[in-house]
């Protein structure tokens, strides 16, 4: 019976076993995405011929549906407490500790929901994010129209649908945050790990470079970099990454300094392993915990900085939407059309808060003193 329920309606079998988190999430995703296919069937069918944007959205839609269905079948009935604890690996124990923090789980699903919505944007809205109607009709809406059935979040001062611009703006803001932090983590991890292990003059040079970058206020340094060159998304990502890596390098270096004196590191050196193998195979895997937490918190901080640059007119340039740019565009309508700045501002607050909650949850879950106490 449970197997058939998992086959026909993913997540229902878990709910029958009172596994509320996994079952409720799987069922909500399955029903929500199938409802999207039903109510937006024409757009889904036309996605193949609508260009790269539509094809990517369709691929993500099918991938998520398939993943939910397979997970529902593979997870199966609940395992015994003894078997679950004995067979689980480090990642399973990490998830077991993480999900005990309800706020962190909520933050994770908020982040996942925003990223999923950015991929499914062609199915969620029929409007163009940058098209400015030459004349107004009931179908196109009105200048600065309030939220309505036709325009869920209203329109801006140029009659562009705000919900559409919010979704397309999420693509830019979230992508910039993810890519900038990814680059900074790569640079900071390499320099911090090598500096912490080798020490000597290399460590001195890297740390003085870190001190030099951190001596300048980050926003001022970003403004100076962007102002010297033509503003573009690529430049913004590089500028954010170059001002973020010193924090990552300091975190990794501190962990490597502590780990290289441990017994397993001394044993690796005694066995004659190369420095490269010791750093990347033995030390770095044990330093990933603080790095993951710093990267998660850094994404939220990077999104705020990108929004600040766009608000100052140095970030993403119009008519391309980004959350900071949307707040900037609506600054003149604060009293007459509050929704133009309110909704993108709330989106920034919600996403940054979600990333911070996830970072706090990971910090607690990666604490060895708490991981050892997890019971499935």
N, C-alpha and C positions, 0 to 999 in steps of 0.2 A: 504493500500500500504506500509506504514511504517512498519507495523507489519510483513508483508511477507518479506520485505527486511531484517529485523532483524532475521527472521527465516532461510532464505536461505543463507545470507552472513552477519555474525555478524559484527557490526560496521558500515555497510552501512547506516542503518537508522539514526544513529547519524550524519553521514556526511551529509545526506540530510537535517538535521535540523541545520547544521553548528556547530555541537558540535565536533570540530576538534580533541581535545586532546583524549577524550574517544573513539570516532569513529575511528580515525586513528590508535590508539594503538591496539584496538581490531581487526581491519581489518588486520593490519600488522602481529599480532600474528597468527591469523587464517590462513592467506594465507601462511605465512612462515612455520608454522608447517605442514600444509597439503602438501606444496611443499617438505618438508623433508620426509614425508611419501611416496610421489610419487617417488622421486629420490633415496631414500634409502629403497625401499619397501622390498627387500630381507633381509636386516639387521633387519628391524622392525619385520618381520615375524619370523625370527630366534631368536629374543630377548628372547622369552619365554624359549627356550632351551639353552640359552647361559650363564646361571648362574644368580646370584643375581644382578650383575651390569646391565645386559640387562633388567631384570624384573623391576628394579627400574626405569630405563630410560623409559621403555614403560608405566609404571604406571604414571609417571610424565607427559609424552606426552599426554596421554588420559585425565588426570586430568586438564591440562591447556586448552585443547580443549573444554572440557565439561564446565569448568568455564567461558571461554570466551563466549560460546554459551548461557549459562544460564544468564550471566550478560547482554548480549545484549537483551534478551527477557524481563528480569525483569526491566531493567532501563526504557524501554518504552519511549513514547513521553516526550518531555520536560514539566516539571511541571511549573505552573505559578510562578512568582517571589514571590508572597505573600505566596502561599502554600509551596514552597520550604523552605522559611525562617522559617515558623511557624512549620513545621514538622521535620526539621532537628535536630539531636542531636549534642552533643559536638564533636564527631568524624567527622561528616559531615562538621561542621563549621571549624574544624581543617584542613580537606582536602581542603576546599574552600580557606582558607588562604594560605595553603602550595602551591597549584597549581598556585597561582599568581606569585610565584618565578619560572620563567622558567628554570633557571639554576639548581635549586633544583630538578625539575621534570626530567630534562635530567639526572642528577646524579642518581636519583632513578631508571630510566629505564636502565642505564648502570649497576648498581648493580644487578638489576633483570636479565638482559641479561647474565651476567657472571654466576650467580648462576644457571640459566636455562641451560646454555651451559654445565656446569659441570655435570648435571644430564643426558643430552642428548649426552654426549661424545661418547658412543658406536655407535650412529647413525651418528655422524659427521666425524669420522675418522676410517679407517680400520686397522690402525697400532697399534702395541704394544708399550707402552711407554718405556719399559726397555729392549726389545729384541735387541741384538747386532748381526747383520748378520756376519757370519763367512767369507763370501765372498761377493763381490759386483756384483749385476746384475742391469740392467736398472729398474726392478720392485722395487728392494730394495733401489735404490738410490746410491749415492756416499758419501764418507767421506766429511763432510763440504760442501755439495752441496748447491748452492744458491736457493732462492725461485723459484718454477716452478709449472707447472700444477700438477705434481705428488706429490710434497711436497710444500704446499702453503707457508710455512715459511722457507723452506730449511731443511737441516739436520745438526746435530751437529758433533763433532769430532769423534763420534762412529757410524755414519750413522743412528742415530735414528731420526725419524720424529719430527721436532721441534713443529709443530702445535699440534700433539698428546701429546707431553710432556707438552706443555703449558696448554692444557685443563685439563689433569690429575693433573698437578701441581696446577691449580686453585682450585681443590677439596681440596688439602691439605692446601694451604695458606688461602683460605677463611674459611675453616672449623676451622682451628686453631684460626683465628681471632675471629670468631663468638663464639666458645666454651669458649675461654679464657676470653673474655669480659663478657659472660653470667655468668661464675663462679665468676668473680670479682664483677659484679653488685650484685649478690646474697649475697656475703660476705659483701661487702661494704654497701649495703642497710640495712641489719640486724644490723650490728654493729653501723653504723652511726645513724640509727633511734632510736635504744635503747639508745645510748649514748646521743643523743641530747635531748631526752625526759626525761630520768632519771636524767642526770647530776651527780653531786657528784663524788665519787671515780671511778665509772665505766667510766664516761666520761673522767676523767683524765687519766686513764690507756689506754683507746682506743686511745685518741689523742696523748699521748706520743708514743704509738706504731706506729701510723700513722707518726709522726714526725721522728721516727727512720728509718722507711722504706724510707721516702722521702728524708732523709739526704744523702743516697747513690745514686750515679748515676745509673739510672735504667739499662742501658746496662751493666755496670760493675757488678751489682748484678746478672743479668741474666747469664752472662758468668761464674760467680763464682758458681752459682747453677748448671748449666748444666755441668760444668767441674768436679764437685764432684761426679756425677753419670753417668751411662751409658745413652748416648743420645737416646731418643725415642720421638715419637710424644706425648705420654701421659705426659712425663716429661716436654716437651716444653710448653704444654698447662697449666700445673700446675704452672710452673715457671712464665709464662706470667701473669697468673691470680693472683698469690701471690704478684707480683710487681705492679699490676694495682689497686687492691682493695682500697688502701689508698686514691687515688684520688676520687673514688666513695663514700667512707665513709665521706670524708670531704664535698662533695657536698650535700649529704643527710642530714648530721648533721646540716649544715647551714640552709637548708630549714625547718627542724623540729624545730630548735630554734626559727625561725620566726613564724611558724604556730601554735606552742603550746600556744602562747599568744593571738591568735585570739579568737573572740567571740564563734565560733562553738566549739572550743576545750574546752573552759571554760564551755560551756553549757553541753558538753559530760561528763565532770568531775562532774558537779553539779548533773547530772542525775544518778551518781553512776556507770558509765560504767567502766569496768576494764581497766587497762593500756594496755593490749594486744589489746583489741578492739579499744581503742582510737588511738593507734599507727598504726595498720594495716588497720583499716576500715575508719578512719577519717583523719589522718595526711598523711600517705604515698600516698594515691591516689592524694592528692593535691600537692605532691612533685615529681610526676612522670615527669613533664615537663623538668626541668633541668637534671634529671637523664637520660631521653631518649636522650637528646642532647649529654650529656657526653659519653653515651654508643656508640652512632653513631660515634662520633669523635674518640672514643677509639679504635674502630675496625680498622680504617685506621692506627692509630699509632701502633697497635699490629701487623698488617700485615708487616709494615716496620721493626719492631723489629725482627720478625720471619725471614724475608728475610736477615736482617743483621747477625743474628746468623747462618743461613745456609751458607751465604757467607764466614763467618769466619770458617766454618767447624764444628760448634758446634750445628747446627740445624738438619734438616732432612738429613739423610745420603743416599748417592747414593747406588744403581742406582735409588732409588725412586725419582721422580721429585717433586721439589717445585721451585717457582720462584727465590728465593734467591740462591738455589743450581744450577739452570740453569745459572744464571749470574756468579756464581763461576766457573762452568765448562767451560764457554766460555771466561774466562779472558785471556787465552793464544792465543785466535784467534781474538783479537780486530781489528787488521789491515787486516788480510787475510779473515776472515769470520765474518763480523760485525753483521750479523743477529742473531748469537747465543746468544749474550748478549743484543742486541737492543730490540728484541721483548718481552722477559720476563721483561726487565727493563721498557718498555713502558706499559706493563700490570700492573705492580706495581704502576706506576705513575697514570694511568687512574683510577684504582680501588680506590686508596687512595684519589684522587681528587674527585671522585664521592661520596665517603662516607663523605668527608668534605663538599661538596655542599649540601648533604642531611641534614647533621647536622646544617649547617647555615640556611637552609630552615625551619627546625623544630624549631630552636631557634626563628626565626621571627614569625612563626605560633603560637607558644606557648606563645608568649608575650601577656598578657591580653589586653594591650592597642591596639594591632593590631587585635586580634581576634574579639573584639567588633565592629570593623569597617568593618568586612567582609560582603559583600553583594553577595548573589548568583544570 
